Amino acid sequence: NVSIRGNGNATILKRMFNSSSSEGVITLTGREGCKIADLRVDGNQAIYSSGYNHGIYLSSSSNNIITGNTCNNNSSYGIYLSSSNNNSNNITGNTCNNNSYGIYLSDSSNNNTVASNTCSNNTSYAIYLYLSSNNIITGNRCSNGIGYGISLSSSSRNTVTGNTCNNNSSYGISLSSSSSNTVTGNTCNNNSSYGIYLSSSSNSTITGNTCNNN
């Protein structure tokens, strides 16, 4: 029940250390009911390049609000949720550019909503779900990445809807070993490989998407 709130991009938190284990410039571990809002988190990866350096990191934390932040230039993840459930409707309106991954949900980070975020120019994935289910990924812009726009791996019963995944160097949207997902109303244009790609994924609904010039 603690809020860390800034004044938008005028409030800068800049990384000045390398982490030896997963750590954000802001880290929540086992916390609930917190709000992180309207901050600029600069990962300073030109100097601090550890693979453990994240922007905002939630571990085993639930029912938190992460909104309106800019998490750029992190050598690992812009926003990272690990084993964090029920942050419903609360990963919203963030900008995660020039990271390795923009937004990453892993290890049973279930029942979250990732909405209206902008994740551009990331080198691996804009938004990536691994072993995470029952999430809603909606209204995000995942474009101009070196890798993938939105990717689900070993993740089931998620809804991916109304996202724009254009001009990525690999796939727009990818499902791998992920079943019973719904992918609807997305735009996946001008990606260097596939617009929407399924591998070893069954019982999914893919409908009403626009995929041109891939």
C-alpha positions in Angstrom: 0.0 0.0 0.0 2.8 2.4 -0.9 2.8 4.7 -3.9 5.9 5.9 -5.7 4.7 8.7 -8.0 6.6 11.2 -10.1 5.8 14.0 -12.5 6.2 12.1 -15.8 9.5 12.3 -17.8 10.6 15.1 -15.5 11.2 12.6 -12.7 14.2 10.5 -13.6 15.5 7.5 -11.8 18.8 6.5 -13.5 20.6 3.2 -12.9 24.0 3.7 -11.4 24.9 0.1 -10.6 25.2 -3.4 -12.1 23.1 -6.1 -10.5 24.4 -9.6 -9.8 20.9 -11.1 -9.5 17.5 -9.9 -10.9 16.9 -6.4 -9.7 15.1 -3.4 -10.9 15.8 0.3 -10.4 12.5 -0.2 -8.6 11.9 -3.7 -7.1 8.8 -5.1 -5.4 9.2 -8.4 -3.7 6.2 -10.0 -1.9 4.3 -6.7 -2.0 0.6 -5.9 -2.6 -1.4 -2.8 -3.2 1.4 -0.6 -4.4 1.4 2.0 -7.2 4.4 3.0 -9.3 3.3 5.8 -11.6 4.6 8.6 -13.8 8.3 8.0 -13.5 11.1 7.9 -16.1 13.3 4.9 -15.3 16.6 5.1 -17.3 18.5 1.8 -17.4 21.7 3.5 -18.5 22.8 0.4 -20.4 25.6 2.1 -22.2 27.5 1.9 -18.9 25.6 -0.8 -16.9 25.0 -3.8 -19.0 24.4 -6.7 -16.7 21.7 -9.2 -17.8 20.1 -8.8 -14.4 19.4 -5.1 -14.8 15.7 -4.4 -15.1 13.7 -1.2 -15.0 10.7 -2.1 -12.8 10.7 -5.7 -11.3 7.9 -7.4 -9.5 8.6 -10.7 -7.8 5.8 -12.7 -6.0 3.8 -9.5 -5.9 0.1 -9.0 -6.5 -2.6 -6.4 -7.0 -0.2 -3.6 -7.8 -0.5 -0.7 -10.3 2.2 0.1 -12.8 1.1 3.0 -14.9 2.4 5.9 -16.9 6.1 5.1 -16.6 8.8 5.3 -19.2 11.3 2.4 -18.8 13.9 2.8 -21.4 17.5 1.7 -22.0 17.6 -1.3 -19.7 20.0 -4.1 -20.6 17.4 -6.7 -19.7 13.7 -6.0 -19.1 11.8 -2.7 -19.0 9.0 -4.1 -16.8 9.4 -7.7 -15.4 6.8 -9.7 -13.5 7.9 -13.0 -12.0 5.4 -15.2 -10.1 3.2 -12.2 -9.8 -0.6 -12.6 -10.0 -3.7 -10.5 -10.1 -2.1 -7.2 -11.1 -5.3 -6.9 -13.0 -5.9 -3.9 -15.2 -2.7 -2.3 -13.8 0.2 -2.7 -16.3 -1.1 0.2 -18.3 0.1 3.1 -20.3 3.8 2.5 -19.9 6.5 3.1 -22.5 9.3 0.5 -22.7 11.7 1.3 -25.5 15.3 0.3 -26.3 15.5 -2.6 -23.8 16.2 -6.2 -24.5 12.6 -7.1 -23.6 9.9 -4.4 -23.2 7.5 -6.2 -20.9 8.1 -9.8 -19.6 5.7 -12.0 -17.6 7.1 -15.3 -16.4 6.8 -18.2 -14.0 3.0 -18.3 -13.4 2.4 -14.6 -13.6 -1.3 -15.2 -14.2 -4.5 -13.1 -14.3 -2.8 -9.8 -15.3 -3.8 -7.2 -17.8 -1.2 -5.5 -20.0 -2.9 -2.7 -21.8 -2.2 0.4 -23.8 1.6 0.2 -23.5 4.1 1.2 -26.1 7.1 -1.1 -26.6 9.3 -0.1 -29.5 12.9 -0.7 -30.7 13.5 -3.6 -28.2 16.2 -6.1 -29.3 14.4 -9.4 -28.4 10.7 -9.1 -27.6 8.3 -6.2 -27.1 6.0 -8.3 -24.9 6.8 -11.8 -23.9 4.8 -14.3 -21.8 6.5 -17.5 -20.5 4.6 -20.1 -18.4 1.9 -17.5 -17.7 -1.8 -17.9 -18.2 -5.2 -16.1 -18.1 -3.7 -12.8 -19.0 -5.2 -10.1 -21.2 -2.8 -8.3 -23.6 -4.7 -5.5 -25.3 -4.2 -2.3 -27.1 -0.4 -2.3 -27.0 1.9 -1.0 -29.7 4.8 -3.4 -30.3 6.7 -2.1 -33.3 10.1 -1.5 -34.8 11.7 -4.3 -32.8 14.9 -6.2 -33.7 13.0 -9.4 -32.7 9.4 -10.2 -32.0 6.3 -8.1 -31.3 4.2 -10.2 -28.9 5.3 -13.8 -28.1 3.7 -16.5 -25.9 5.7 -19.5 -24.9 4.2 -22.4 -22.9 1.4 -20.0 -21.9 -2.3 -20.9 -22.1 -5.8 -19.3 -22.0 -4.5 -15.8 -22.7 -6.3 -13.2 -24.8 -4.3 -11.1 -27.3 -6.5 -8.5 -28.7 -6.4 -5.1 -30.5 -2.6 -4.8 -30.5 -0.5 -3.3 -33.3 2.7 -5.3 -34.1 4.3 -3.7 -37.1 7.8 -3.4 -38.6 9.5 -6.0 -36.4 12.5 -7.9 -37.7 11.0 -11.3 -36.8 7.3 -12.2 -36.1 4.4 -9.9 -35.3 2.7 -12.3 -32.9 4.1 -15.8 -32.1 2.6 -18.7 -30.1 4.9 -21.6 -29.2 3.7 -24.6 -27.2 0.8 -22.4 -26.1 -2.8 -23.7 -26.3 -6.3 -22.4 -25.9 -5.4 -18.7 -26.5 -7.4 -16.1 -28.4 -5.8 -13.8 -30.9 -8.3 -11.4 -32.3 -8.4 -7.9 -33.9 -4.7 -7.4 -34.1 -2.7 -5.6 -36.8 0.5 -7.2 -37.9 2.0 -5.5 -40.9 5.4 -5.1 -42.5 7.2 -7.7 -40.3 10.3 -9.3 -41.8 9.0 -12.8 -41.1 5.4 -13.9 -40.2 2.5 -11.7 -39.2 1.0 -14.4 -36.9 2.8 -17.7 -36.3 1.7 -20.8 -34.3 4.1 -23.7 -33.4 3.0 -26.7 -31.4 -0.1 -24.7 -30.3 -3.6 -26.1 -30.4 -7.2 -25.1 -29.6 -6.6 -21.5 -30.2 -8.9 -18.9 -31.9 -7.3 -16.6 -34.5 -9.8 -14.2 -35.9 -10.3 -10.8 -37.3 -6.6 -9.9 -37.6 -5.0 -7.8 -40.3 -1.6 -9.2 -41.6 -0.2 -7.4 -44.7 3.2 -7.1 -46.3 5.0 -9.6 -44.1 
